[in-house]
Amino acid sequence: MQRVLNWIDSLTEKTGQAVSWLSTALVLVVCYDVFSRYLLNSSRVAVQEMEWHLFAALFLLAMAYGLKHNRHVRVDVFYNRLAPRTQMLINFWGTVLFLIPFSLVIIWASGKFVWASFSIRETSPDPGGLPARYVLKAVIPLSFTLLLLQGIAIAGQMASRLWGKSGENVP
């Protein structure tokens, strides 16, 4: 079981590092857009769409990485004052009861949405927009699959530390 959890962590780490390069691409596209719009008085719909496509892909594909490194949004009015064991229990049950089911619902619900887009080879509705909008839409179930896997890894690690027989048990 630990081997599977380590594999998921490794996948999340490699995906996060690879996806971080999208931020560089996004900065370059925005710089090009600003340069062409304000210095050349020329603006392209495709460039503007590329900005939000890159931002959406960056945000979605980095969710699992952010979760793994505990960089996600947390309402921690009381959380930081709790004992480590209580924090682990909250992390475990929050992951099992909320994160995993929510990820499964999004993966399931986005399936028809993505399939419909692929089947019609959806493109931008705007003249001069980007082709293959279905590729961006396919990022939704992919990103939530990565989030689901990382949630499983976190739940497994918390369960092992909370109830395992190893020396890592938390008081």
C-alpha positions as CSV (number, residue, x, y, z in Angstrom):
1,M,0.0,0.0,0.0
2,Q,2.8,2.4,0.9
3,R,4.3,1.8,-2.6
4,V,1.0,3.0,-4.2
5,L,0.9,6.1,-2.0
6,N,4.5,6.9,-2.8
7,W,3.7,6.5,-6.6
8,I,0.8,8.9,-6.3
9,D,3.0,11.4,-4.4
10,S,5.7,11.1,-7.1
11,L,3.1,11.5,-9.9
12,T,1.7,14.6,-8.2
13,E,5.2,16.1,-7.7
14,K,6.3,15.5,-11.3
15,T,3.0,16.8,-12.7
16,G,3.2,19.9,-10.5
17,Q,6.8,20.6,-11.7
18,A,5.8,20.2,-15.3
19,V,2.7,22.3,-15.0
20,S,4.7,25.1,-13.4
21,W,6.1,25.8,-16.8
22,L,2.7,26.9,-17.9
23,S,3.2,30.0,-15.7
24,T,6.2,30.9,-17.9
25,A,4.2,30.4,-21.0
26,L,1.4,32.5,-19.6
27,V,3.7,35.4,-18.7
28,L,5.1,35.3,-22.3
29,V,1.7,35.3,-23.9
30,V,0.5,38.2,-21.7
31,C,3.7,40.2,-22.5
32,Y,3.1,39.6,-26.2
33,D,-0.5,40.6,-25.9
34,V,0.3,43.8,-24.0
35,F,3.1,44.6,-26.5
36,S,1.0,44.1,-29.6
37,R,-2.1,45.8,-28.1
38,Y,-0.5,48.9,-26.8
39,L,2.6,49.4,-29.0
40,L,1.3,48.0,-32.3
41,N,-2.4,48.8,-31.8
42,S,-3.2,45.2,-32.8
43,S,-5.1,42.6,-30.7
44,R,-5.9,39.0,-31.5
45,V,-8.8,37.0,-30.1
46,A,-6.7,33.9,-30.2
47,V,-4.0,35.5,-28.0
48,Q,-6.5,36.6,-25.4
49,E,-8.1,33.1,-25.4
50,M,-4.7,31.5,-25.0
51,E,-4.2,33.6,-21.9
52,W,-7.3,32.2,-20.2
53,H,-6.7,28.7,-21.5
54,L,-3.2,28.7,-20.0
55,F,-4.5,30.2,-16.7
56,A,-7.3,27.6,-16.5
57,A,-5.0,24.7,-17.3
58,L,-2.4,26.0,-14.8
59,F,-4.9,26.4,-12.0
60,L,-6.7,23.0,-12.6
61,L,-3.6,20.9,-13.1
62,A,-1.8,22.4,-10.1
63,M,-4.6,21.6,-7.6
64,A,-3.2,18.2,-6.6
65,Y,0.3,19.7,-6.2
66,G,-1.1,22.5,-4.0
67,L,-2.9,19.9,-1.9
68,K,0.1,17.7,-1.5
69,H,2.2,20.6,-0.3
70,N,-0.6,22.0,2.0
71,R,-0.8,25.2,-0.1
72,H,-4.5,25.1,-0.6
73,V,-7.0,27.4,0.9
74,R,-7.9,26.4,4.4
75,V,-10.3,28.1,6.9
76,D,-8.1,27.7,9.9
77,V,-9.7,29.9,12.5
78,F,-9.4,27.0,15.0
79,Y,-7.3,24.5,13.0
80,N,-3.9,25.8,13.9
81,R,-4.8,25.7,17.7
82,L,-5.7,22.1,17.6
83,A,-3.5,19.2,18.6
84,P,-1.6,17.4,15.7
85,R,-3.7,14.3,16.1
86,T,-6.9,16.3,15.9
87,Q,-5.6,18.1,12.8
88,M,-4.9,14.7,11.2
89,L,-8.4,13.5,12.0
90,I,-9.8,16.6,10.4
91,N,-7.6,16.1,7.3
92,F,-8.5,12.4,7.1
93,W,-12.3,12.8,7.5
94,G,-12.4,15.9,5.4
95,T,-10.6,14.1,2.6
96,V,-12.7,11.0,2.9
97,L,-16.1,12.7,3.3
98,F,-15.7,15.8,1.1
99,L,-12.6,15.8,-1.2
100,I,-12.9,12.3,-2.6
101,P,-16.7,12.3,-3.2
102,F,-16.5,15.8,-4.7
103,S,-13.7,14.8,-7.1
104,L,-15.7,11.7,-8.2
105,V,-18.8,13.8,-8.9
106,I,-16.8,16.3,-11.0
107,I,-15.1,13.6,-12.9
108,W,-18.4,11.9,-13.6
109,A,-20.3,15.1,-14.4
110,S,-17.6,16.5,-16.7
111,G,-17.6,13.3,-18.7
112,K,-20.6,14.1,-20.9
113,F,-19.5,17.7,-21.1
114,V,-16.1,16.8,-22.5
115,W,-17.4,14.0,-24.7
116,A,-19.9,16.4,-26.3
117,S,-17.1,18.9,-27.0
118,F,-14.9,16.2,-28.5
119,S,-17.7,14.8,-30.6
120,I,-18.4,18.1,-32.3
121,R,-14.7,19.1,-32.4
122,E,-15.7,22.3,-30.6
123,T,-13.8,25.4,-31.4
124,S,-14.0,29.0,-30.2
125,P,-17.3,30.7,-31.0
126,D,-15.4,33.9,-31.7
127,P,-14.0,34.8,-35.1
128,G,-10.2,34.3,-34.9
129,G,-10.4,32.2,-31.7
130,L,-8.6,29.1,-30.9
131,P,-9.4,25.7,-32.3
132,A,-9.8,22.5,-30.3
133,R,-11.5,24.0,-27.2
134,Y,-12.3,20.3,-26.3
135,V,-8.6,19.9,-25.3
136,L,-9.0,22.5,-22.6
137,K,-12.3,21.0,-21.4
138,A,-10.6,17.6,-21.1
139,V,-8.3,19.1,-18.5
140,I,-11.3,19.2,-16.1
141,P,-11.6,15.5,-15.5
142,L,-7.9,15.0,-15.8
143,S,-7.2,17.5,-13.1
144,F,-9.8,16.1,-10.8
145,T,-8.4,12.6,-11.3
146,L,-5.1,13.9,-10.1
147,L,-6.8,15.6,-7.2
148,L,-8.6,12.4,-6.4
149,L,-5.4,10.4,-6.4
150,Q,-3.7,12.9,-4.2
151,G,-6.7,12.8,-1.8
152,I,-6.4,9.0,-1.6
153,A,-2.7,9.3,-0.9
154,I,-3.3,11.9,1.9
155,A,-6.1,9.8,3.4
156,G,-3.9,6.7,3.3
157,Q,-1.0,8.6,4.9
158,M,-3.2,10.0,7.6
159,A,-4.8,6.6,8.3
160,S,-1.4,5.0,8.6
161,R,-0.1,7.7,11.0
162,L,-3.3,7.7,13.0
163,W,-4.1,4.0,13.3
164,G,-1.0,2.2,11.8
165,K,1.3,0.0,13.8
166,S,4.4,1.9,12.8
167,G,6.4,4.1,15.0
168,E,5.0,7.2,13.3
169,N,1.7,7.2,15.3
170,V,0.8,10.6,16.5
171,P,-0.3,11.0,20.2
